Amino acid sequence: MKFICPRHRQRYTEYPERARDMWYHLMTAASESVLQGDWQEAVYYFGNALDLAELVLDLEPSSSMAQERYASTALDMAYVLKASKMPVDWLLAAVAERLSDRHITDPVSELWQSLRALEKPVADKVLPLWQSVARSNVAAGYPERFH
């Protein structure tokens, strides 16, 4: 995706545990931004989180947790892009390419179906749903940390 600069990307590649921890913090910040209605900031945080999820997926390609995290982070970002009426097709194409390159289907099939559904108009149904998810994420300290 390239939200993270090359210097930080290299640092996180060398220390994947830091990437996992930062992913957690970015997802929490993104959820808080959604609750505040700050779409630009939410896209920034989700973009960085997606970069980190992709980086860990590259380091741990057979990890079902890394696969699911990548797909669910992409889905979260897609919902926010769609809710804020920003283009989502570039994200769908990038995720489709990444998942097909890795022949990943089983662990993320439900998430992938949800992501593909975003190609169809969803109008105003996305925002209330996502705000509800964001509220529960913030209240719970974001579900299930990377490990």
Salt bridges, closest charged atoms under 4 A:
GLU17 OE1 - ARG20 NH1 3.59
ASP21 OD1 - ARG145 NH2 2.29
ASP51 OD2 - ARG9 NH2 3.06
GLU54 OE2 - ARG98 NH2 2.85
ASP58 OD1 - ARG98 NH1 2.74
ASP58 OD1 - ARG102 NH2 2.36
GLU60 OE2 - ARG20 NH2 1.99
GLU119 OE1 - ARG116 NH2 3.16
ASP124 OD1 - LYS85 NZ 3.87
